[in-house]
Amino acid sequence: MAVVVIMPKQGQSVESCIITELKKKKGDTVQKGEVLFSYETDKASFEEESPVEGVVLESFYGEGDEVSVLENMMIIGQPGEDISSLLVGRGAVEDEPEEEVETIESTVSDSFRGDVARQEENSVVSNKEPGAIPVSPRARKLAEKNAVDTSSLSGSGPKGRIIEKDVQAALEDRPKMTPLAKKLAAEEGLLPQSSGTGLAGMARASDLFLPVNTVYGKDYEDRKISNMRKIIARSMHASLQNSAQLTHHLGADARRILALRKKVKAMLEEGQLDVNITLNDMVCFSVIKALKKFPNVNTHFLGDSVRYFNKIHLGLAVDTDRGLMVPVVRNADDLSITGLARQFKEIAAACRNGSVNPDILSSEAGSFTVSNLGNYGVEIFTPVINLPQSAILGVNTIVPRPKDIGDGVYAFVPFIGLSLTYDHRSLDGGEATRFLKQIALEIENLELDIFTLIN
Amino acid sequence: MPKVQVIDPIEVRKPGFVEFQPIPVNQYQKTVQEEKENFTTEEFKAIYHDMVLIREFETMLNLIKTQGEYNGTSYNHPGPAHLSIGQESAAVGMAWTLTVDDFIFGSHRSHGEILAKGMSAIHKLDDQQLTHIMENFFDGVIYEIVKKDFEGPVKELAKRFLVYGTLAEIFARKTGFNKGLGGSMHAFFTPFGVYPNNAIVGGSGDIAVGAALYKKVNRKPGLVVANIGDASMACGPVWEGITFSAMDQFKELWEGDMKGGLPVIINIMNNQYGMGGQTCGETMGYGIAARIGAGVNPEQMHAERVDGYNPLAVIDAYKRKRTIIEEKRGPVLLDVLTYRYSGHSPSDASSYRSKEEVEAWESQDCIRSYGEQLLEAGVATQADLDAILHNIKELVYEMFLKSIDDLISPKMENPDVIGEMMFSDGSVDSFSDAQPEVLLPLEENPRVKKIANKERFAFDADGKPFSKMKQFHLRDGLFEAIIDRFYKDASLIAYGEENRDWGGAFAVYGGLTESLPYHRLFNSPIAEASIVGTAIGYAMCGGRVIPEIMYCDFIGRAGDEIFNQLPKWQAMSGNVLKMPIVVRVSVGSKYGAQHSQDWTSLVAHIPGLKVCFPVTPYDAKGMMNAALQGTDPVIFFESQRIYDVGEQFHEGGVPTGYYEIPIGEPDVKKEGKDITFLTIGHTLYPALKAAKELEEKYGMSAEVIDARSLVPFNYEKVLESVKKTGKIIVAGDATARGSFLNDLAANIGQLAFDYLDAPVCVLGSRNWITPAHELEEAFFPQPSWFLDMINERILPLKDYIPGQNFTDSEFIRRAKKGV
């Protein structure tokens, strides 16, 4: 007797799962307890084992398909077994490859067809917005031309009929659209944002969004995530789950690096420098110097051992369209400030245009990471460690802070915020604090050889 | 003038008796022997020949209808064939003396008359004339067919032409005399003086009188014969036609050479049956049909009964009656006694008559008895008669074969050309070469002089209206167009009720009497069938005419003429005939249920009529000019409510000179952008009032379009407007149900569907009798009704309290009740 394997229901809120891998295909022999397919919900991934021994007689979905829970997934039985009775009541035939549909249809009973028809009918009714509001042909035409969703309008004609002026009023209430935006909106049922980014507030194609009926409709959309996102999600989650992280915050007097920055900027403009040395470059340069003095920080924590690096391989968190990337500059302690600046620019660009070498992206490639959010005005944050590294430095924005400048005189001095997250499994608070303080000292007393060279 | 005819009470109240003269019955009893000195041998033989030709022709059709073959050749003729076997002597006798200038009109049973009159013309025309006719008719198409493989004399060729043209017409061939569009019951051939035969019983009874009127007024030679059946004597239009033909005014009031009776002979082809009803003894009471003449005029229409079984008796009667016609003492009534052996139609089982009766008549058969007389008198030998029959059989069979051959005689490949024939769409200044007869120069006409002082635009420079008396009225616009044509086209005549001294019931013709002699403008009997029917005959012969129907409601009285005759003859003739008739119809109000109806929809429904309804002086003059310049029948509606309206739209007022406004073009009377009103007739004015209120109170601007015409109709201008406004009300005074308003609305709905912001709405009168004037506001569309309609069906108006109930439920309730 054949057995139907369904998509299990994983928790109350789960409506469907995505098949990540079909381990057994139609015709394959399986043992009881062998994995048939793996699948994932938005929270976790699972594997489904075969409840019996036999042959996969039917497999209804493919990899990547989204399958409603409790839906039939596979039929396991003996070769040649009549499974037509098991097919009754199964919907979603349309997802089948064509030849298979034919074989199924040739064996299914009329009641099954009826069921499908009814289901489809029902789904049509439930998918449509309530269409009871009459729309005049003229209003409909105008609405279609300008991509106005008439279901969101209320009609002022007799018996609530939506007439031209109702559509016109809707048009007046929204920004003008570029021709491309209009076309896209009409084709894809999108609406412009209340104020567009084009000239005089004109909505461009990029300003379109999917209309949402916030009263009756669902206000969300589920999209499959990219692999990149998956990797980030996995590693960040693992980082927080599998380590003992905490963060110390400390400010460094930024007057020195600001002065240096002023100088290098001037030099760049005068052509004495061919690379733009940023504050971040200077901070990283300082971090490298500090790391040299704290080899316990320049490590990987591997559970029962700690890996010490002789050289400093500095990771730099880079924000790209596809998500966060952390490329590594290997042997960063060998580089001059200009070399470091140049390398950073190269790898950041490579990340943004997608040409980066994957080898330098892995967390194992770096020995320490810097994440700079100062540009964005962030004052304090707690960066997440790129495991198995032992620590990560978050660089914050520069804020003026009162400081005793001697003789009990206080003045506002620019301070750059430094947030060090460290794995308490690997480092203790004292050492971490001293390391952080060391970075601040390096920043406050930074010397750059470029001036001496030029002089 | 009738004023000169004083009705003296002393005279008319005197006692006395109406005296009658004896009406001759079958007084002519001569034989061939006795008439030898009046006919040549050839003539005697030709009479025999013509009768046999008809007999063979009809026998052929009878065989085809009843046995599906003739001489062994099968053919299916699904159409009608009303045969006249037995009546040949009556037809040949009638036609024998007629010239080509004499016209005959017939009935559904007129194949014999076509052949008899055709042969009569062939006998009289010389070879050159015959060839000319044959070569020019339809570019010689028929001529080429009958000439092929034939070497004989022209008269024989002409006979082939006659038989073939008639037969091909009966068989609905493109090569028939009327391109197959007339058929058995309507076939005719005007070059031989054969005018339309008519499938409506008595249809020719008034049309033929109009043809005689044409001959008289235009001084054309010849007389007109109306060949109608004995049963048609019961038909109103026949009686109206006879009454019209016998009007006293021809002898009493018409002047100069126009004085005298109409050249018309009402020829009753008395076969003694009306379909299956016996006219003598069952369905009529006259006993002898000739008696009717005694009731018509003191001359008793010179009526007599003639023995139509003897061709010589009929010929004798026609010789004598021609003299009476030439002495202008017409009309004449002839009761030509005859009998048909064949049934009314092939489906006739002759259940209404005994076999013995038919046999008794057959034993006296007109052809056989005449043949016997020829033999007795030594005019012909049996061999001569046999040869005649033989030749005819050969000829008829040959023409039969030609007419059923689809290669020689194709049917119309593309019936769409019928659409091209519905209207002739001509533009003709005058249908006569003669100098128009008028009594004074145009500029001296008193009405013309009076109009000269009028304001041709309703408003002065400051936009203030001139006084009603000062304004140039709609009736003045009509008058200017009509009198202009009277001075251009000598063939133009006008008549109707109270058209002359009265000046028309609504003063449109005021001043025409002073300019026109009686024969161009006269009062008709109060008999609408004869008014329209005679006009049809007048126009068929080539004249232009304006008959008038005093009230739209009287259209029913001319039902057959307006619905069956006027619209059809241009197409049914294969475009041989033109119909330059402008029927003026005045739409009333105030006078209740039988004098206040807008029946524009009825005529618009009938294919073949142009229909217009101008409501401004500018449009009235321009469209009357166009109607009178054209060659098609136009039903020209006028509204009695606005005969005195001034010109409020055309800048510069109504031009003094000639101009035409094409029939079929609606006109935007007021521009607007929010809603369109399309109106027919007088309703333009309530619509404009509604537009004003709409604008002032609700800020909606209405575009008001005056349809001006119903047929033809150019939708483009209306669609353009609807595309702009998205909303439209179609309004008119006709009762809403079944009106042309719905036709317009349905078409606009289809053509402008995607542009509509609301359903196309129809605003007509209630489906009631028209009530008394005091209640008319509840019946005809009022300005407020437009707003009611807008509020209910198009766009709810703010704080509006509707007067009329235009809700769906009320509409359905009324429809259920039939109101």
Interface residues (C-beta under 8 A of the other chain):
Chain A: S136 P137 R138 A139 K141 S156 G157 P158 R161 I163 E164
Chain B: G726 F753 D754 Y755 L756 D757 A758 E792 R793 I794 L795 P796
